[in-house]
Amino acid sequence: MSSPAKNNTSFPQTRIFVIYCLSTLVSLFLTPVLLVVAFLMCTARLLISLYLRVRTNNTVKLVQCMDSFQIFDRPNNLLETYTLLILKGAGDLGKIKKALSDKVINNVTYEKLRCRVVKKFGFYCWEILSPEEFRLEEHVKLVENNNLRIFPGLNNNTLEIKEAAFTEKQVFEKLSEFYSCGMQIDKPRWEVNLVTKFSYETDNLNDEIPQYAVIFRVHHSIMDGISMYLLISQALADVGVDVAKSMPFNPLKPLPIPLYLKFWTFLKLLFVWPKLMYESVGLPSESNCFHGPALSNKKIITWTNHFTIESLRKIRSCGGDGSKSKCFGTNAVLNAAVGGAFLRLAEIKGVRPVPREITGLTSIPMLPYPNLKPQNRFSGAFFPLRVGGVESRLDRVRETDRTLKEITTSPLILLNSLLLRFIGTLPADWSQNLTDSREFTVLTSNIPGPSIPGYLFEGDILMDVAGFLPIKNKTGFAFCFVSYCGKIRLTMVADAAVASEQDVQILKEAFENEIVELEREAESHQYQPSNV
């Protein structure tokens, strides 16, 4: 009776050993081939770059590898990111134009914002527009306000019709329009849209509170979320924010990783990359109740209420003895709360059986950023987002934390980064066919912001900030965590093909409840070393 059990137990270990041996053999054959292809592509790009520099007087440049990976759009998959700023004051289009012109457009650091995408010799290129071709007014726009309300006049016996403030819901509807309609490809693909009056739902449409919203709409090929934060905090801010003091980490500073550890990571990657590649892109297609056959052209957008960094610290402290190295990771807590929200949605919809886990992709910045130029330096890691089959919420956090730490300390992150760069070196038509090689259900990203308030556009205080991610292929959900001044907010983007407005509302309320319940469990939690 014991023999079969022993054989069944040893089978996974035998399988892992076989896969490891096969991956080592494959690496011995494929590594030289890929190195040759990479060498040929780099040589071709170098020759094209030299030709373009001479022929066009350096006004046409090859798109960098990481940017090239993000260029290709499909009708229902626009790779655009949106940053929403809420400021206190009166929205003035003239002040915004002046700040952009003086601090950004005429600054060589942000030259990419005057570039459009063209193809040369089959490769994507940036073409720098001349001052005569580039018109700032085409990129800084006023959002039309047809929201009229009746207000009491100066005389109590009279009434006046005035523009009412945009609500959160109306801003989300405008964002949904942006997701459905791409920007002109013959111009630099970015916009700044001004909503002159904005009101939170909790303000009860009080127009006496002077607030306005600014929506930065930027194609992902131009920059990622960290670069957008650096642009706002270092270039547009009235006074540049001290990144080293105001952020949890300094994106411009290298991580303190010993040289021997970097060498060991590259050496290990050389022998196990086929196995990691199989785990990353060779697994079966995603199939669950939250995964659609295809995306639609409509996106449903919302955000949660704020919760505090202090609440997050309480939950994180349950992972150990209170020291930073033993605490749960921030991403683990946030992603586990998302998993709990999906569990609640499955229960309300009557899904049986409830998925034990769904595949998520979390973005990871490849630090350091060498400069303030707009750029893409993100890698990503596929991970099983735990939904059901856990005894408590803290158990879900614990499992998510263990999984993410295993992934982020493995060569997988480096492999994915190198893979993105390799695909970016290929001609445009080749790279398009490789951008959708793996399916996943949920995209998550965590962008930590400054802990102190900032001021923009000649003294207007930045009250709130939020980021909204693109979704592509068959991925129907994108969640972005953005912190600012000691508070965190989650934004949600869902495709109408896989979720209704009611589903998104359930996810929002369920996530908020997960944070509340996790904090409650954390307050009553007694740390036991055996549980970590």
N, C-alpha and C positions, 0 to 999 in steps of 0.2 A: 504493500500500500504506500510505503514511503518513497519507493523508487520513482514512480511517475511524477510525484510532486517535486522531487529533486530535479528531475529532468526539465520540468516546466519552469522551475525557478532559474535554471542555468541557461535556458534558451535565449533570453534577452541579452545576457552577457556574451554568449557565443555569437549572436547576430551583430552586436556592437563590434566585437573583435573582427569579424569577417568584413564588415563595412569599413573599418579602419584600415585593414590590410588592402582591400580593393582600392580605397581612396588613395593610399600611398602609391600603389602601382599606377593608378590613373594620373596622379600628379607628376610622376616621372616622365610620362609620355606627353601630357597636355601642357604642362608648364612651359616647355621650350616652344611649343606651337603658339601659345598665347603671347609669349614674350616676343616672338618674331612678328606676330600681327601688330602688337602694340608698338614695336619699333618702326614698322612700316608706316603705321598711321601717324606716329609722332614725326617721322621724317617728312611725310607728305604735308602735314600741317605746318611744319617749319618752312618748307619750300613755298607753300601758298602764302604764309605770313610775310615772308621776304618779298614775294612778288607784289602782294597787295600794298605793302609799305612803300615800295618804289612807284608802283603804278598809280596809286590813289593818294599819294602824299600822306599816308597813314590815317586817312579818313575812313577806311574800311578795315576792320580787324576781325580775326576769327573769334567766335564765341568761345569762352572758356568751357572746359569739359563739363563741370558741374552745372553751369548755366544751360548748356546745350541739352542736357538730360531733361530740363524742365520746359523746353520751348514748345513741344508739340501739343496742340490742343485737338480735342474732338468736340463735335457740337454740344454734347451733353456733359463734357468734361473740361471745363475751362480752368486752366491752371492759374487762377488769380487768387491773391490773398487780399484780405480787407482788414484795415486797422481803423477802429472807431474811437475817436477822441471826443470826450465831453468836456467843454470848457465853460467857465463862468465869465459872463460878459456879453457884449453885443457882437454877434457875428459880422465881421467886416471883410468882404471879399478883397478889397484893396489892400488891407494889411497882410492877408495871406499871400497874395501875389507878390507883394514887396518882400516879404520874408523869404519866399521861395527864390525869387530873382536874385536877391542880394547874397543869400547864404548858401544856396544849393545850385541853381542853374548855372551861375557864373563861376562856380567853384570846380576846378579841374578834377577834384576828388569824385564828384558826382557826374562825370562826363557821360556815364551810361544812360542817364535820364534824358539825354538828347540824342539817343540812338534808336534806330529802327532795325528790325531783323530783315536781312536779305540772304540770298543763297549765292555762293560763289564756288564753282568747281564741285558742287554737290555738298558743300559744308555750310552750316549756319554761320553768318557773320553779323557784326554790329556795324552799321553805317552811321557815322556821326553827321547829324544835320547841321548845316550852316546856320548862322544867326538869322539869315533871311528865310530859311525853310522852317525853322523851329519857332512856333508861336505859343507862348505861355498861356494865352487866353483859351487855347483849345484844350488845355489840360486842367485848368482851374475853373470849376463850374459851380453855378448856383442851382441847388435842387429846387425845382418849381414847387411852390406851396399853394395848393388849391384847398387847403384846410381852413375854411372860413367859419367864424363864430360871431354871435351877437354879444356885444359887451355893453354895459351901462355907459352912457355918455357923461360928459362933464356936468350936464344938467340931469338930475335924476329922472326927469320926464322924457329924456331922449335915449335912443339906442344907437349904437354904432356897429358896423360890420368890419371886423378886422381879421387879419391872418392869425390863426391860432397856432400854438406850438405843435411841432411834430411829436407824436408819442413814440415810445419804444417800438410798439407794434408797427407803426408806419415806417420807421427807420428800417426795421427788419424786412418789410415789404419792398422797400427800395433796394436793399441788399439782394433780395431774391431776384429782382429785375436784373441787377448786374450779373448775377450768376447765370442768368438765362441768355444774356446777350453780350458777346465778346466785344472788345475794343478793336478799332481799326488797325489792321496789321501793317499798313503803310506809314504809321506814325509810331513814335515811342509809346509803348503800352503801359501808361500809368495816368491816373487822374487824381485830383483832389476835389471832392464834392462838399460844398458847404450847405448845411441846414441851419438857417439863421435863427430859428427858435426851436428849442428842444425841451421836452418835459418828461420826467420819469412818471410811470404810472402812479407811483406813491405820492407824487406832487399834486394829485387831483387836478391836473391841467391848470395849475396856477401860473398864469402868464406874467405874474409880477416877479417871478424868479428869472433873472437874465441868464439864460444858458443857451449854448449852441453846440452843434455837433459838426465834426469834420471827419469825412470818410476818405481814407487813403486807399485807393484801388490800384494795385500794382501786380503786374504779371510776375509769376514766380521765377521766370528766367532772369529777371533783373536783380532780385534780392530775396533773401529769406527773412524770417521773423526777427532774428537777432540783428541783422543789418538794418531793418526798418526801425527797430528800437534805437540803434546807434544814430541813425539819421535824425530821428526826432529829438533825442536827448543831447546830442553833440552839435548838430548843425542848426536845427530849427529853434531849439530852446533859447530863450532870452539870455540865460547864463548856462553854459554847458554843465551837465551833471557829472560829478565825480564818480565814474563807473566803479572804481575800486572800493569806494566807501558805501555806495548806495545800493549795489546789487549783491545778491548772494554769491555770485562768482564774477570775475572779471573776464569777459570774452576776449579781451586783447592780451591776456597774460597766459603763457603756456602752463599746462597742468604740471604739478611737481612729480613727474613720473621718472624714475631712475633710468639711465641710459641702458643698463643691462636688461631691464624689464622690456623696454621697447625692442631691443635686439631679440630677446626670447620670443616675443609676440610675433615678429616677422618670421623667425625661424620656424615656429610652430605652425604658422599659417602656410608656409611653403609645403608642408607635408599633409595637412588636413583640409586644405581648401576645397577639394572635391566633395568631401563628406559634409562640410559646412554649406557648400553650394546646394547639395541635395536637400539638406534640412531647410534651407532658406527658400529655394524656388522649385524644388522637385517634389514637394508633397502633394497629396490629392487636392483637387479643387475644393474650395470652401463651399459647404452646403449646410445651411441652418435657416431658421425661420426669420432671421434678420438680414439675410443676404439675398439680393435680388438677381434676377437673370440679366438685367440691364438697367441703366439709369435713365431717368426721364429728364425733361428740361426744366423741371420745377424743383426748387429747393425750399425747405421749411426751416426757418431760422429762429432761434430764441437764445436767451441766456438765463442763468440762475441768479438768485440773490447772492450778495457777497457773503463770504464767511472769512473769519480772521486767520491770520498766520498763527496766532496763539492757539486757536483750535487745532490747527494742523500739527503744531508742536506737541500738544497733549497726546494726539493719536500716535505720532511718530515715536514718542518716548516709550510706548508699550513694547517696542521691539527689542529692548535691552535694558541696560543698567543706567540709562540716561546719558551715556557718552555718545558723541556724534557717530563713532564707528559702529555702535551697536544698535542705534535707532533704525526704525523703518525708514526707507527712502521716501522722499516726497512723491516721486512718480508712482511708487507702489501704493501709497495711500489713495492718491487721486484716481489711478486706474482701477483699483479695487472697488472704489465707490461707484465708478462707471459700471463695473461688472454687477454690483448689487442693484443698480438701477435697471439694467437689462433683465435681471431676475424678476424684479417687480413687474416689469412690462410683460414678461412671459406669463407670469401668474395671472395678471388681469386679463390677458388675451386668451387664457385657457390653453396655452401651448403644452402639449404632452408628447414625449417627455421634454422636460426643461433641458436645454443644452448645458452640458457640464462646463464647456468652455467654447469660446469663439476666437478666431484668429484676429489679433490686433497688430498694428504697426505703430511703434512709437518713434518719433524723430529724436535724434541725438546730435547735438552740435559737435563738430570736429574742431576743438580748440587747439591753438588760439586763432582768432581772426587776425590776419597779418596787418590790416589797416582798416580805415573807416569806409573804404570804397564799398558800394553795393555789391554783394556777392552771395553765393550759395555755398555753405560749408556744412550741410547737414548730411548725416548718414541715417540709417534706420535699422530697427531690429524688430523682426517678427516675434511675437510672443503669444502664448495661450492666455487669453483674458478669461479669468475664472468667473463663471456665472453661478452655476448650481453645485450641489454636492458638498457644501461646507457646513460645519456645525454652527459657526458664528461669523459675524462680520470681521472680527479681528483675525480669525483663521484665514479668511479670504485675503486680507492684507498680508498676513504672514506668508502665504503661498505665493502671492504676487511678488512680494519683496524678494523671496528666495529665487524665483525664476528670473526676475529682472537683473539681480546681482550676478547670477550665473552668466547671463547673456552679455551684460555690459563689461564683464571682466574677461570675456573670451575673445578670440581673434575675429569673431563674427562681425563686430562693428567695423573693424578695419577692412575686412573682406568686402562688406557691402559698400563702403566708401570707395575702395579701389574698383569695384564692379561698376559703380556709377560713373567714375572717371573714365574707365575703359569704354563704356557705352558712349560716353560723351565725345571720345576721340573719333568715333566712326562717322562716316558720311550720314547726312540727315536721313535719307531713306532707309538706311540700315538700322539706325538707332530707334526709329519710330516703331519698328517691329519688335523691339526688345524691351520697351518701356512698360508693358503690361504682362510680364512673365509670371507674376504671382498674384493670386487673389487673396483678399483679406476683407474682413467685415467692418472693422473700426480703425480709424486713424486718430491718434492722440498726439498732442504736443504741449509742452510746458515751457512758457516763456516768462521767466522771472523778471519783474520790472523793478524800478527804484523804490526805495523805502521812504523817500522824501518827495514832497510835491514839486512839480516843475511848472514853469511859466513859459507861455508861447505867445507870439503875435502881439508884442508890446504890452506885456503885463497881465494877460489873461491866464488865470490859474487852471491847470489841468486837473479836473476833478475825477475823471474816470477814463479807463482805457480798456479796450477789448480787441481780440483778434479772431478772425474767422478764416478757416482753412479751406483749401480746395479739396474736392473728392473726385475720384476718377475710376475708370473701369467699372467694376460691379460693387465698389465700396460705397455703401449707402450712408455712413455716419462719419462725421468728423467732430472731434472734441478738442477745444483749445483752452488751456488754463493760463490765465495771465494774472500776475500779482502786481499790485500797485499800492504804495503807502500802507502796508500792513494788512491788506485785504486781497482776497482771491475771488475771481469769478470764472465760471465755466461757460463757454459759448458752445452752442450745438448747431450743426448744419446737417440736415437729413434730406435724402432724396425722396420725392413723393412716390417713387416706385416701390419703396420698401417701408415707408412710414407715413402715417397720416398726421394731421395737426394734433389730434388727440393723443397719438402715440408719443409725439415729441413733448407734449405737456406732461404726460405721465413720466417720461424719462427725467424731465426737469425736476418735478416734485420729488421723484424717487431719489435722485442724486442728492438733493438738499436734505432729505430725510436720512440718507446714508451718513452724511457728515455729522448730523445731529446725533444719531444713534452711535456712531463710532466714538464721538467725543464722550458720550454718556458711558459707553463701555470702558473707555480709557480711564475715566475718573474713578471707576469702581474696580479697575484691573489691578491685581496684585502680581507683580513681576516674579516669574519663576524661571530660573535659568534653563530648566529642562524643556521649556516650551519654545525656546528660540533656536 
